[in-house]
Amino acid sequence: MRRERSIDSLLSKNVPVDKKFFGPSLSPSAVVSSPTNKSSPFSMMTLLDDVYSDNKVELKHNPFRLDTILKKHSNTTPPRHPSLPLRKASENNPESRRRNEAVGKFWNAKGLQKAKLGEWENAVGFWEMALEARIQAFGENHIDVANTLNNIGIALGRLERFEEAIKHLTLVKEIREEHYGTHHLEIAATLHNIANVFQQMKDYDGALKYFTATKEMQENLLSNYHMPVVRTVCAIGHLHYEHGNFEDALEAYEQARKSFEQTCIREGNFEYDNLLLDIADAKHSMAASR
């Protein structure tokens, strides 16, 4: 039986950042660049988009028009929702549910637009409104709710509101586990996002723990040669490099290079070429530090 929770109550609590939430005990997804100074695309956070083409959402027999929202918020600066009321899905009102679903898609798309411009504060505001609409449409345990919380968590990390980011991503993990179980690529992706937040916090041990848990889960679900695994290995290399552990960084980069070559990806591929630059950087830094 599905466990009930209040998103409001969890996000309002002063929950400490507890690294035991997602350790290696868990052993056997528009992009935002990782917090590390290295710019290759291996350690990337994924913002979750909807199938959305423009500002119109077509619903059969729907009297609700999104243009009214556009006019009301033409300055594109959304009102903030410091607390979201607990609401259940509109099971007995299909029209209300469809309306809230359309509103959620609209605000999520507006948030993605702001995120692509680097306007993270505005993006958070739009996603908070998307979250409220989706809770009203689907209830608190829906995947769309988790995806919106994921986007908010990533944005909060970019705003250096790290504890809030961890709370949101913790909730993402809990909802996804209810749908997918504890051993799934979506859970691994969530662990990777949490690792990125710890890296932004300059918490080397925390980030390494979560990246390692991500890698172990991916390896058991895929193989060493799948790109999600390779990117996580490179993220670990970037983490080591950022903290001056150049030998460990080189080891991770070389492991990633071998995986690339096993899949016949060589020069001319953007990610592979960046990896070769990372290997050269690590070798140069090792020599300079001796």
Solvent accessible surface area in square Angstrom, and as a share of the most:
residue,aa,sasa,rsa
1,M,246,1.10
2,R,112,0.41
3,R,130,0.47
4,E,132,0.59
5,R,23,0.08
6,S,26,0.17
7,I,2,0.01
8,D,39,0.20
9,S,46,0.30
10,L,51,0.25
11,L,40,0.20
12,S,87,0.56
13,K,110,0.47
14,N,142,0.73
15,V,41,0.23
16,P,95,0.60
17,V,44,0.25
18,D,53,0.27
19,K,73,0.31
20,K,172,0.73
21,F,87,0.36
22,F,3,0.01
23,G,7,0.07
24,P,57,0.36
25,S,105,0.68
26,L,37,0.18
27,S,45,0.29
28,P,61,0.39
29,S,95,0.61
30,A,54,0.42
31,V,92,0.53
32,V,12,0.07
33,S,64,0.41
34,S,11,0.07
35,P,33,0.21
36,T,10,0.06
37,N,145,0.74
38,K,23,0.10
39,S,102,0.66
40,S,8,0.05
41,P,14,0.09
42,F,2,0.01
43,S,1,0.00
44,M,61,0.27
45,M,1,0.00
46,T,30,0.18
47,L,5,0.02
48,L,34,0.17
49,D,83,0.43
50,D,31,0.16
51,V,149,0.86
52,Y,49,0.19
53,S,109,0.70
54,D,78,0.41
55,N,53,0.27
56,K,137,0.58
57,V,33,0.19
58,E,147,0.66
59,L,44,0.22
60,K,172,0.73
61,H,174,0.78
62,N,29,0.15
63,P,111,0.70
64,F,55,0.23
65,R,136,0.49
66,L,11,0.06
67,D,55,0.29
68,T,82,0.48
69,I,20,0.10
70,L,60,0.30
71,K,161,0.68
72,K,158,0.67
73,H,35,0.15
74,S,88,0.57
75,N,107,0.55
76,T,43,0.25
77,T,75,0.43
78,P,10,0.06
79,P,62,0.39
80,R,100,0.37
81,H,51,0.23
82,P,133,0.84
83,S,77,0.50
84,L,13,0.07
85,P,51,0.32
86,L,102,0.51
87,R,96,0.35
88,K,166,0.70
89,A,19,0.15
90,S,25,0.16
91,E,134,0.60
92,N,150,0.77
93,N,76,0.39
94,P,82,0.51
95,E,51,0.23
96,S,14,0.09
97,R,83,0.30
98,R,89,0.32
99,R,87,0.32
100,N,18,0.09
101,E,55,0.24
102,A,2,0.02
103,V,21,0.12
104,G,0,0.00
105,K,58,0.25
106,F,1,0.01
107,W,14,0.05
108,N,1,0.01
109,A,10,0.08
110,K,22,0.09
111,G,0,0.00
112,L,7,0.03
113,Q,85,0.38
114,K,23,0.10
115,A,7,0.06
116,K,136,0.58
117,L,125,0.62
118,G,41,0.40
119,E,66,0.30
120,W,28,0.10
121,E,79,0.35
122,N,37,0.19
123,A,0,0.00
124,V,1,0.00
125,G,0,0.00
126,F,1,0.00
127,W,0,0.00
128,E,23,0.10
129,M,16,0.07
130,A,0,0.00
131,L,1,0.01
132,E,28,0.13
133,A,7,0.05
134,R,5,0.02
135,I,4,0.02
136,Q,39,0.18
137,A,0,0.00
138,F,29,0.12
139,G,9,0.09
140,E,14,0.06
141,N,18,0.09
142,H,57,0.25
143,I,35,0.18
144,D,31,0.16
145,V,0,0.00
146,A,0,0.00
147,N,32,0.16
148,T,0,0.00
149,L,0,0.00
150,N,1,0.01
151,N,0,0.00
152,I,2,0.01
153,G,0,0.00
154,I,0,0.00
155,A,0,0.00
156,L,2,0.01
157,G,0,0.00
158,R,81,0.30
159,L,52,0.26
160,E,127,0.57
161,R,70,0.26
162,F,44,0.18
163,E,78,0.35
164,E,65,0.29
165,A,0,0.00
166,I,8,0.04
167,K,29,0.12
168,H,20,0.09
169,L,0,0.00
170,T,17,0.10
171,L,2,0.01
172,V,0,0.00
173,K,18,0.08
174,E,42,0.19
175,I,0,0.00
176,R,4,0.01
177,E,37,0.17
178,E,51,0.23
179,H,72,0.32
180,Y,80,0.31
181,G,31,0.30
182,T,81,0.47
183,H,71,0.32
184,H,61,0.27
185,L,72,0.36
186,E,45,0.20
187,I,0,0.00
188,A,0,0.00
189,A,17,0.13
190,T,0,0.00
191,L,0,0.00
192,H,16,0.07
193,N,8,0.04
194,I,0,0.00
195,A,0,0.00
196,N,0,0.00
197,V,0,0.00
198,F,1,0.00
199,Q,1,0.00
200,Q,28,0.13
201,M,58,0.26
202,K,136,0.57
203,D,27,0.14
204,Y,49,0.18
205,D,101,0.52
206,G,0,0.00
207,A,0,0.00
208,L,50,0.25
209,K,68,0.29
210,Y,1,0.01
211,F,0,0.00
212,T,41,0.24
213,A,0,0.00
214,T,0,0.00
215,K,40,0.17
216,E,46,0.21
217,M,1,0.00
218,Q,12,0.06
219,E,46,0.21
220,N,81,0.42
221,L,63,0.31
222,L,49,0.24
223,S,42,0.27
224,N,73,0.37
225,Y,99,0.38
226,H,88,0.39
227,M,44,0.20
228,P,52,0.33
229,V,2,0.01
230,V,2,0.01
231,R,83,0.30
232,T,1,0.01
233,V,6,0.04
234,C,0,0.00
235,A,0,0.00
236,I,17,0.09
237,G,0,0.00
238,H,0,0.00
239,L,0,0.00
240,H,19,0.09
241,Y,51,0.19
242,E,49,0.22
243,H,66,0.30
244,G,38,0.36
245,N,53,0.27
246,F,45,0.19
247,E,122,0.55
248,D,62,0.32
249,A,0,0.00
250,L,30,0.15
251,E,120,0.54
252,A,8,0.06
253,Y,0,0.00
254,E,39,0.18
255,Q,69,0.31
256,A,1,0.00
257,R,60,0.22
258,K,119,0.50
259,S,8,0.05
260,F,1,0.01
261,E,41,0.18
262,Q,117,0.52
263,T,55,0.32
264,C,108,0.65
265,I,44,0.22
266,R,119,0.43
267,E,125,0.56
268,G,70,0.68
269,N,54,0.28
270,F,142,0.59
271,E,26,0.12
272,Y,6,0.02
273,D,52,0.27
274,N,24,0.12
275,L,0,0.00
276,L,58,0.29
277,L,114,0.57
278,D,9,0.05
279,I,12,0.06
280,A,56,0.44
281,D,61,0.31
282,A,0,0.00
283,K,108,0.46
284,H,132,0.59
285,S,17,0.11
286,M,27,0.12
287,A,66,0.51
288,A,77,0.60
289,S,78,0.50
290,R,215,0.79
